[in-house]
Amino acid sequence: MSDFIFQDESASNKTLVDHAIDVGSGFVYGAIQSPFNGLTQLANHASGGSVSLPEMHLIDDSNTSIAFSVGSLGGSALTAYALYRAVGMTMSNPIAVEKTAEMLGTRTGAELFKVAVVQGGGTGALFEGAFVPIHEGEGDFWNAKMRHVAKGFATGTILNGGNILGREALMRSGLGASESLTAFISKELPANFATGAVTGVVAGAVNANIDTIGTEGRLATVQEMGEQSLGLGLFNGMFSIATPLHQRFVKPAKITQEQASQLKTELQSPSNEKWISSYKSEFPIEEQQSIAELQDLLRKGTLELYGTVAPNGRMLSWNIVERYAGAGHDKPDFFLNAYLATTRSAQSIGIGGLHMRKAFQEVRANNPRSSGIVTEIESTVGELPGSQPARRRDFYSRNGAQEAIDPYDIPLFQPDNAPNYIPQREIPGEGAIPGAMLFEPFGNRTVTGDEIAYMTRRIYVDGYGISPDDPYLADRLNAIPRGPESRLRPLTPFQPEDGTIGGATTH
């Protein structure tokens, strides 16, 4: 890194292709040739002369172009990152575990310090001590190696410590773990490069002084620190974008019990808007209400927002419930679980199920006289494994949901531009989405068909705006079996039936 050149006098005579070749050559030098020669030198000197392995000279390392230097820094960053991940594996800190810990913000100061010093410093010491060759003019080989190890440890600790703090700050600010690819490319990667570059500038100044003190017994000049700062700034900027790029293609690890205990699930302020992005991405447009309408109902108290929030402030999972006031002793209050979603980056690691259980407990604690919570899910008939309806059914099945009605219609809302009421079956899209009704009773009690019919009527009339006189409503209510026995059954997971793709069963 100290060989980075500020001025390239030959640059004006080179074409774009020449610069591209220089970058590629520099990358091969930094990623392959230089580490190979460093290992070769180490093996030859460690053998005491009994081994004489040849060094690699595929790339001319006398190239002083800026393009070559940038490519070399990129190659070195890639090698260092691979080594960093290997060291992390020995510390039980693989990329999947790190991704979950970063996303949740649950790592303690001691854990962050350990990663910075052991993984960062250890990687730096190993990289400089084994993979960076000793050049002429550095004096005795082993003394030079010790300086490289010390420099690598100090530099690695500073770089990784700064990178960790930078990633934690980006997570808190909302720039980390971007949900969309556009935000990832346009915001998250540049932000990571910038924080890494700043840390690299600081480490470069330290690096330069370690070099000059070790070889000449003096402090580094401003120019020497500037050269190393520029080189390490570019190096660490490239190194810093490797982590989010890698994490983008890695499934996070399941949350641990300790991490789960640090998450807080509670009723959120009506002004909280952290749920909106996942609302837009996780629900089909035909199931969405306008955000302005939902926010208005939250402010009025008709709807309640519950969220599971990580220590870094990120809302990982949320649900909106709608209260239906009771009508007497035999018709108590109940809630409709109108929407439930987990942010895309936090899915499949146990967050959604944890949130649902805790949120339902919170609803029950806040409303002890309510009978339970209704949830509507789409039918899985004709669906492929892995589709959103299939995944949603499996999610509720895993978390002990009970089925009240299947088949059940999820009505479509009246069109916004309708001047008068439109009969439900005449609404474009045939008036409803095929689905199933689930019910989570508060307490161990019998839920009869009469109670289910009452809740269905309330949801259809008060929630979806269906006229009490609409024949569609009467047809749906008449289809619900009545009697004193409980109508609840455990929800079965998605599975093909009769050799066809599908999963819903009818009763």
N, C-alpha and C positions, 0 to 999 in steps of 0.2 A: 504493500500500500504506500510506502514512503517513496516509491519510484514514480508516483503519478506526476505527469508533466503538464505544466500550465500552458506552455507555448509550443505549438507544433508548426514549425516554419514551413514544412512541406505540405501542409494541409491545403493551401491554395492551389496546388498543382494536382490534387487528387479529385477523382470523380466520385459520385455517390456510390458507385459499385466498389471503388477502392476503399472507401470508408467502411462499407458493409463487410468487405473481406477482412479489414483490420479488426473490426469488432468481433467477427467470428473467430479469427485467429487468436485474439486476446482471450476470448471465452474458453477455447480449447486449452490455451496455456494455463489459465487460472484454475480450470476445473479438472484438468487431467495431467498436463506435463509438470507443472510446478509441484502439486502434491506427490506425484510419482517420484520426482527427483528428491524431494524432501525425505520420503521413506527410504529411497535407495541410499542416500547419504547416511542416514541413521543406521541402516543395516550394515553398511561397510565399516563405519567407525566402531559400532558396537561389537563387531566380530574381531576387532583388533588387527585387522589386515588379512585375516584368513579368507574373507569374502570380498570380491571386487565386482559388484554388480554394475552394469553400464547405466548411465543416465539417459534420459530421453531428450532428443534434440529435434523433435518433429517441427516445432515452432521456433522461429528466430526470436529470442527474447531481447534482442537489442532494438527492437521496434520501439520508437519513442513517440509514436503518434497518440493523440488524445483518444482516438477511436479504439486503438489497441488497449490503452490503459482502462478505458471504460469496460470493454469486453472482458479484460482480465479480472477486474473487480467483480463483475457479474458472475464469472466462473468460480472465483474464490468464494463469493457469497453462497452460491449453490452448494459447493463442497462443505462449507462451514455449517450450512443449514442441515444437510444430511447427517453430519457428525453430531450436531446439536440434538437432532431427533434420536440418534442412536444412544447418546448419553441419557436422554430423557427416558428411554425404554428401560435402562438399568435402574432408574430412580422410580419406576412404576408411574411415570408421567407421560404415557403415550399421547399422541395428538388428540384422540377421542376424549380422553379424560381431561386434557387441558382445555378442549373446546367447551365442554360442559362447565368446568370451573370458571372459565372466563365469562361465559354467557350468564351464569348465575351471580358472579361476583362474590362467591362464598369463601375464597381463599383468605386465610388470616395473614397478618403481616409477617409472622414467622415462616409461613409456607411460601410467601412471595420472596422473602429474603433467601430461603433455601434454594429456590429455583434460580434466583439471580446469581447467587454465589456458586452453588454446586454445579448446576447445569450450565449456566453462562460462563462462569470462570473456568470450570472444568473443560468445557468445549474449547474456550480460547487457549488454555494451556496446552491441550492435546493438539489443537490445530497448529499453533505456532511451534510447538516442540517436535511434532512428528511430520507435519505435512508442508512446512515452509522450509525451503532449502537455505543453507548458509552460503552467502556470496563472498567473493574475495574482498579482503579489507575488513572483515568482521573479527579477525583475530583467531584465537584458539577455538577449535570447533566446539568443545564441550562448554567453555565459558560463554560462547555465543548462544549455544542452545539454552543455557540457564537464563540468559537475558531474554531470549524468545519466549520461554515458558512463563517467566515473571510478567513480561509484557502482555502475553496472551491471556494470563489469568486476570490481570488488572483490566485490560481492555474488554475481555469477555464479560466480566462482572458489571462494568459500567454500561456496556451496550445492552446487555440483557436486562439489567435493572431498569434502565431508561425505557426499553421497549415494553417491559411489563407494565410500568406505570402509564406509559402512553396508551397501551391497549385497554387498561382498566378505565382510563379517562374517556376513551372513545366509546366504551360500552356504556358508561354513565351518561354520556352526551347523546346517545342514540346513533352514533356513527359506526358502531361495531355490530357485527352479525346482521348485516343488511338483509332484508327479506327479498328485495327485488334485485335482479342482475344489473339493472341500470344504476341503482343506488350504489351497488357494490363497486362497479367500475368507476363511476363518476365521483363518488364521495369517499367510500371506505378505503380503497386502495391508495388514492392520493393522500388521505389523512395519515395512513400508516407510514407511507414513504416519508412524509414531512416530519412526523415524530421521530422516526428512525434516523433521519438525516441530522436532526438537531442533536440527538444523543451521540451520533457519530462524530460531530464536530467537537464536542466536549472530550470524547474518548481520544480523538486525534491529538489534541493538545497534551493529554497525559502520555500518550504513546510516544510522542516526539521527545518529551523530557526523559522518559525511561531510556530511550535510545542514546541521547546525548550524555546523560549522566553515566550510563553504563559504559560507554566507549570513550568519552572525553572528559568526564568529571565536571560537566557544566550544564546549565539550563539551556533549553532550546531557544533559538531565536524566533521572532515573530514569523519569519518566512518559513522556517522549518515546521513550526506548529501549523501554519496555514496550509502547507502542502499535505501534511498528515491529516489535518482536519477535513480538507476537501476530499481526500481519498477515502477516509473512513466514513465521512458523511454520505458519499455515494454508495460505498459498500454496505453500510448499515441500512440505508434507505431501501436498497434492493433486498437485503436480508429481511427487513421488516415486512415487506409485502409477501414474502414466502409463506408466513404463518396464515394469514387470511386466505391466500390462494389454496393452500393445502387443506385448511379447515373446510373450505367450500365444498370439497368433494369427499369429506369424511363424515360419517354418521356419529353424532356425539354419544358419549357413554351414558348409560342409565344413571340417574341421580342416586346418590347414596342416602341412607337414613339421616346421616349428619347434615347433608346438604338440604334434604327435605325439611328438616327441623328449622332451618334458617329462612325458609320462605314464609311469607305472611299472606294469608287469604282473608279478606275482609271486605265489607261494604265500602264502595268507592264514592267519591264526590261526584255529583251529577255533571260537574264541569270537566271531569277527567276525559281526555280525548285519545288516550293511548290504545284504545280498542279499535279505533276506526280503520287503520290500515289492514288489520287481519280480517275485519268484518267485510271489507271490500274484496279481499282475495279468497276467503274461505267459503263464501256462500254464493250460490248461483243468483244471478240478477233477479230471477222471478221470485225468489224468496226474500229479497231485500225490501225493507221499508226505507224511506228517505232518512238520511242521517239527521237532517234538521228536525224531522218529526220525532225521531227517537230521542234526541237531545231535549226536546220540549217535554216529552213524557217523563224523562228522567228528572227534569227540574220540578215537574208537578208531583212526583212521587208515585205515579202510576207504574213506572218501571223502576227497577233497582239494578245497579251494576255491581257485581262482585268480581274482584280480581285477585290473582295470585302474583305477588310482586317479589322480585329478587332483592337481595341487599343492595345491589347497584341501582335500584330504582326501575328496572325494566319490568313491564307487565308481561308475564309469560303466558298466562291463560286468563280468560275472563268469561263471564256469562251474564246475560241480561234476563231477568225474570219479570213477569207481569203479574200483578196482584189482581185476583178476582174476589171481591168482597162476598161474604156468605149471605145466605137468605134464610136464617133460622138454624135451630139446633141440628137438624138432620142434613143441612146443606151449608157446611162451614166454609170459611175462606180456603182458597187453594191458589197455587201459583202455576203459571205456564213458563217453562224454561224456554224462552223465545229464541235465544241464540247462545251457543257455547262454542268457543274456538280457542285454539292454542296457536301461538305464533309459529310460523313455518319452521324456523330454526330450532324450536324447542319441542317439536313433535317426536313421538316414538321413544321418549326417554323416561316416561312415567309422570310427566308434569300434568297432562290433561286429566288423568284419572285421579291424581292427588288433588287437583283443583276441584273437580266435580264433587268428590267426597267432602272436602272441607267447606266448599261453597254451600252445598246442600245443608250441611250441619249449621252453618251460619244463618241461612234462611230460616231453618227450624228454630234456632235459638232466638232469633229476632222476632219470630212470629209463632209463639208456642200454641196458639189456638187454631192454626191452619192444618188442613188435612194432609197436604203433601204437594208434590211437584209433578206436573205433566210435562212430557217431552215429546215432540213430534220428530220422526225420522222418515226419510224417503224410503220407498220400496226398493228392494234389491233384485226384484225379478228382472231378468235379462241383463244384469250387471256382470262385469268381469271382476275377478279377484283383484284387489288393489284399487278399485274405483272408489271415489269418495263416498257414495252411499254404502258400499260394502265395508269400507274402513270404519265408517261411522257406526254401523250396526255392530261390528266386532268390538269397537270401543265400549259401547254401552253394555254389550253382553259381558265383556271382561269385568266390568265394574258393577255387576250384579243387578242390572236394570230388569224391571218386570214389564211384561207386555200386557196392555189392557185391551187394545183393539187392533186387529189385523185381518182384513184390510181396513185402512182408515184414510180418508181424503184430507189432504192439507189444502184448504181452499186458497184460491188466488184473491188478492185484494181487488176491490172495485177500481176500475181504471180512474186515474187522476182527473181525466177530462170528461168523465161521465156526468151529465147534468142531472140525471135521475138514476134510481136504482135499476141495475141490470140483473135479471134472474141469473143465478150462479152458473147454470149450465150454458148460458149464452156468452159468458165471458171468454174472450179469445184464449185458446189453450184448454178448452173443455172445462174450465172452471176450477180445476183442482189438480194437485200433484198426488199420485198414489203413494201411500205411506203406511206407517203404523204409529199407534199412540202408546207411549210408555208412561208408567206412573210410579213415583217413589213415595209410598205412604209414610207419614210421620207416625211411627209407632206400629206395633204388631196388631193389625186389625183386619177385619173382612172388608173388602172393597167390592161392592155389588154392582151389577149391571145398571141398576137405577142411578147409583152415584156417578158411574162413568157416563151415562147418558146426560145427566145434569151438567157435568163438566164440559162435555162435548157441545151441548147447546150453548152454554155460556161463552165458550171460546168462539164458536161459529158466529153467534149473534153480536156479542160485545167486542170480540177481537177482530174478526174478519168483516164485520158489517153485513152479514147475511140477514135478510129480512125474516122475522119470525113466521111470516106467512109463505115463505118460499117453499114450494113442494120438495125441492132438493133437501132442505133441512129435515123435513118429516121422513123422507126416504132414508136418510143416514141414521136418524135416531131409531127408526123402526128396525133397522138391521142389527141393533145391539141386543144381544140376548139378555133377558131379565131373569130375576130369581134371587133367592137369599144367599146362594153360594158366591164365593170370591171369584172374580173374573181375571185375577192376575196370574200370570205364568212367567217363569224365567224366560228371558229373551234368548233365543238360540243364536249362535254365531252364524255368519254368512257361510253357506255351502250350497253346491249344486244339487238340484233335485231331479230325479227321474232321468238322469243322464243329460240334462240341459243346464245351461248356465243360469243361475238365479239363486235366490236365497230366502225369499219371503215365504212364510207358510200361512195358509188361511184357516180360519176357525169358524 
